[in-house]
Amino acid sequence: MHALQSEAIVDAQDDYPEYAGPLPLDALIEEIERRRDEFDALSHVPRDMVGKMKRAGIFRSSTPKRFGGHPLPPAHFLEILERIAIADGSAAWVAAFGSASTYLASLPVDTQAQIYATGPDQVFAGGLYPLQKASRAPGGFRVSGQWRFASGCKGADWIGVGIGGAPAGSDDKNAGKPFTAVFRASEVEIVDNWNVVGMQGTGSHDLRLKDKYVEEQWTFVRGGTPLIDEPLYRYPAIAYQAQVHAAVNIGLARAALNLLAGMSGVTQTTTGAPRLADRAYYRSGLAQAEAQLRSARAFFFESAEASWRTVLAGDPVLPAEANLLRLSATHAAHACADIVMQAYKMAGIGAIYRENRMQRLVRDSIVVTQHAFLGEGSFDASGALFVGIPPITPYP
């Protein structure tokens, strides 16, 4: 049994007798690999597959212990996502929302207790942008609008939407962060319009609400101060979200290099030219790409583990250290997309066919680099901190 699976599943079964029917991580990944074409065709990961992710412990990985969860050290969860991404990028992206309870930790504790009343395996998805104005109502807000990029919304139990910036009276740490309203998923309309070049299986459809009331206790500042005093909730929440998405590209790059290596011994190419293994550019290119992947991965996990040690020591993760979390995540996302493209080029003409997985790896990996937390602007903000000037946008 895989070490991470042992921590996330077997221990959970021991600690929580009511947790029945665990699914081994290896079995989950094997099924994801078999069904990845289905996810792409459906434009979402179906609820039965999300249910199996729950059984594998994915969605209790950031649920507070006080609510029956089994919060994992970030590096452990990131490695799980990497393994899933080797099988399918979209499934890993949806599984990444097993980290989203770090956001929900900023809700009032009584509200969190209601969320986890039926168990620790809750799926939270969100479509925060564009931020919509909410009108004040007695004890809460009335919310209307349409939001984009709600990844995993069709498998969610709870959905958050952005209703403006941090409310008046918030401290400076919350400046510029989105104020979020949480609803049961059944209360939110999903607009089935996800049609993109890659990551089609993430089901990142639009959300829509019309004059929906939400009590104030069901609102929070995303990335705001957590109200749960457990180690995972002292780890920087925004940086963690950048990491879980970057981990997908690390897995996709590994899948691309595995696939490329498997093409090396073909007996005959389309044109009758020498097989890939007999070409110097292929051998050196494969070696360089392997070194690039391992280097980016090492920086990525080194940063995560260093900040976790800081948390366990009882110290705050200061901006300089959080900067390395964001920088290593952004670097990994972009470096790994480059690696996938290198693999595609070295694979030759056969990689253009739809039945060849390489073309989907390319399409999925370039989508990851477009995420707001991983875009080119993150490099600018990171450099600003290195030279001691304020970043243009809230960071890290």
Residue pairs with C-beta under 8 A, 6 or more apart in sequence:
1 10
1 24
1 26
2 25
2 26
2 83
4 25
4 72
4 76
4 79
4 80
4 83
5 24
5 25
5 26
5 56
7 70
7 72
7 76
8 25
8 56
8 57
8 58
8 61
8 70
8 72
8 76
8 80
9 22
9 23
9 24
9 25
9 56
9 57
10 22
11 70
12 19
12 22
12 57
12 60
12 70
13 19
13 22
15 70
16 68
16 70
16 120
18 119
21 55
22 55
22 56
22 57
23 52
23 55
23 56
24 56
25 56
25 57
25 80
25 83
28 52
28 53
28 55
28 56
28 84
29 83
29 84
29 86
29 87
30 87
31 49
31 52
32 49
32 84
32 87
32 88
32 91
33 87
33 88
35 49
36 87
36 88
36 90
36 91
36 201
38 46
39 45
39 46
39 49
39 88
39 90
39 91
39 200
39 201
40 90
40 200
40 201
40 360
42 201
42 203
43 192
43 194
43 195
43 200
43 201
43 203
43 205
44 152
44 154
44 155
44 194
44 201
44 202
44 203
44 205
45 90
45 91
45 94
45 152
45 154
45 155
45 201
45 202
45 203
46 154
46 155
47 154
47 155
49 91
49 155
50 94
50 123
50 152
50 155
53 59
53 94
53 95
53 98
54 60
54 121
54 123
57 70
58 80
58 95
58 98
59 97
59 98
59 120
59 121
59 122
59 123
60 68
60 69
60 70
60 98
60 120
60 121
61 69
61 70
61 71
61 72
61 77
61 80
61 98
61 99
62 69
62 71
62 72
62 77
62 98
62 99
62 100
62 101
62 102
62 232
63 69
63 70
63 71
63 101
63 116
63 120
63 121
63 122
64 71
64 101
64 105
64 112
64 116
64 228
64 230
64 233
65 71
65 230
66 228
66 230
67 112
67 113
67 115
67 116
67 120
68 116
68 119
68 120
69 101
69 116
69 120
70 120
71 230
71 231
71 232
72 80
72 232
73 232
73 308
74 99
74 232
74 235
74 240
74 243
74 304
74 307
74 308
75 301
75 304
75 305
75 308
77 98
77 99
77 244
78 243
78 244
78 247
78 300
78 301
78 304
79 247
79 301
80 95
81 92
81 95
81 96
81 244
81 247
81 248
81 251
82 92
82 247
82 248
82 250
82 251
82 254
83 251
84 91
84 92
84 95
84 251
85 91
85 92
85 247
85 248
85 249
85 250
85 251
85 252
85 254
85 255
86 251
86 252
86 254
86 255
86 258
87 255
88 201
89 198
89 199
89 201
89 248
89 251
89 252
89 360
89 361
89 364
89 365
89 368
90 199
90 200
90 201
90 202
90 364
91 201
92 247
92 248
92 251
93 151
93 152
93 199
93 202
93 245
93 248
94 151
94 152
94 155
94 201
94 202
94 203
96 244
96 245
96 247
96 248
97 123
97 124
97 125
97 151
97 152
97 156
99 240
99 241
99 244
100 124
100 125
100 126
100 241
101 122
101 124
102 226
102 232
102 233
102 235
102 237
102 240
103 124
103 126
103 160
103 180
103 220
103 222
103 223
103 237
103 241
104 112
104 115
104 124
104 158
104 182
104 220
105 112
105 226
105 227
105 228
105 233
105 237
106 220
106 221
106 222
106 223
106 224
106 225
106 226
106 227
106 237
107 115
107 182
107 217
107 218
107 219
107 220
107 227
108 217
108 227
109 227
109 228
110 217
111 182
111 217
111 218
112 227
112 228
115 122
115 158
115 182
116 122
122 157
122 158
123 152
123 155
123 156
123 157
123 158
124 156
124 157
124 158
124 159
124 160
124 182
125 150
125 151
125 152
125 153
125 155
125 156
125 158
125 159
125 160
125 185
126 150
126 159
126 160
126 161
126 162
126 180
126 222
127 147
127 148
127 149
127 150
127 153
127 159
127 160
127 161
127 162
127 206
127 207
128 147
128 160
128 161
128 162
128 178
128 180
128 222
129 147
129 148
129 149
129 162
129 178
130 145
130 147
130 148
130 162
131 162
131 163
131 164
131 165
131 178
131 179
132 143
132 144
132 145
132 146
132 147
132 161
132 162
132 163
132 164
133 145
133 163
133 164
134 141
134 142
134 143
134 144
134 163
134 164
134 181
134 214
135 141
135 142
137 213
139 215
139 216
140 213
140 214
140 215
140 216
140 218
140 219
141 163
141 181
141 213
141 214
141 216
141 219
142 211
142 212
142 213
142 214
143 161
143 163
143 181
143 209
143 211
143 212
143 213
143 214
144 209
144 210
144 211
144 212
145 161
145 163
145 208
145 209
146 191
146 206
146 207
146 208
147 161
147 162
147 206
147 207
147 208
148 204
148 206
149 204
150 159
150 190
150 204
150 205
150 206
150 207
151 202
151 203
151 204
152 202
152 203
152 204
153 159
153 185
153 188
153 190
153 203
153 204
153 205
153 207
154 190
154 203
154 205
155 203
156 185
157 184
157 185
158 182
158 183
158 184
158 185
159 182
159 183
159 184
159 185
159 187
159 188
159 207
160 180
160 181
160 182
160 183
160 222
161 180
161 181
161 183
161 188
161 207
161 209
162 178
162 179
162 180
162 222
163 178
163 179
163 180
163 181
163 219
164 178
164 179
165 175
165 176
165 177
165 178
165 179
166 174
166 175
166 176
166 177
166 178
166 179
166 221
166 224
167 179
167 221
170 221
170 224
171 225
173 224
173 225
174 221
174 223
174 224
174 225
175 394
176 393
176 394
177 221
177 222
177 223
177 224
177 394
178 221
178 222
179 219
179 220
179 221
179 222
180 219
180 220
180 221
180 222
181 214
181 218
181 219
182 214
182 218
182 219
182 220
183 209
183 212
183 214
183 218
187 209
187 212
188 207
188 208
188 209
189 207
189 208
189 209
190 205
190 206
190 207
190 208
191 205
191 206
191 207
191 208
192 205
193 205
193 206
194 200
194 202
194 203
194 204
194 205
196 204
196 367
197 363
197 366
197 367
198 360
198 362
198 363
198 364
198 365
198 366
198 367
199 363
199 364
199 367
199 368
222 237
223 237
223 238
226 233
226 234
226 237
231 308
231 311
231 312
232 311
234 311
234 316
234 317
235 307
235 308
235 311
235 317
236 307
236 317
236 322
236 325
236 396
238 326
238 373
238 396
239 307
239 322
239 325
239 326
239 329
239 396
240 325
241 373
242 325
242 326
242 329
242 330
242 371
242 373
242 374
242 378
243 300
243 304
243 325
243 328
243 329
245 329
245 333
245 368
245 371
245 373
245 374
246 300
246 328
246 329
246 330
246 332
246 333
246 336
246 368
246 374
247 300
247 332
248 364
248 368
249 332
249 333
249 336
249 337
249 340
249 365
249 368
249 369
250 293
250 296
250 297
250 300
250 332
250 336
252 336
252 340
252 361
252 364
252 365
252 368
253 289
253 293
253 335
253 336
253 337
253 339
253 340
253 343
253 365
254 293
255 357
255 361
256 339
256 340
256 343
256 344
256 358
256 361
256 365
257 286
257 289
257 290
257 293
257 339
257 343
259 343
259 347
259 357
259 358
259 361
260 286
260 289
260 343
260 346
260 347
260 358
261 286
263 276
263 347
263 348
263 350
264 275
264 276
264 277
264 282
264 286
265 275
265 276
265 277
266 275
266 276
267 275
268 275
269 275
269 276
269 348
270 348
270 349
270 350
276 282
276 346
276 347
276 348
277 283
281 346
282 346
285 342
285 346
286 346
289 339
289 342
289 343
292 335
292 338
292 339
293 335
293 336
293 339
295 335
296 331
296 332
296 335
296 336
297 332
299 328
299 331
299 332
300 328
300 329
300 331
300 332
302 328
303 324
303 325
303 327
303 328
304 325
304 328
306 321
306 324
307 317
307 321
307 322
307 324
307 325
310 316
310 317
310 321
311 317
317 325
319 385
319 396
320 385
322 396
323 382
323 385
323 386
323 395
323 396
325 396
326 373
326 378
326 381
326 382
326 395
326 396
327 378
327 379
327 382
329 373
329 374
330 373
330 374
330 375
330 378
330 379
330 382
333 368
333 369
333 371
333 374
334 369
334 374
336 365
336 368
337 365
337 366
337 368
337 369
340 361
340 362
340 365
341 362
341 365
341 366
343 358
343 361
344 351
344 358
344 359
344 361
344 362
347 356
347 358
350 356
351 358
351 359
352 359
353 359
368 374
369 375
377 392
377 393
378 395
380 391
380 392
381 391
381 392
381 393
381 395
381 396
382 395
382 396
384 390
384 391
384 392
384 395
385 391
385 395
385 396
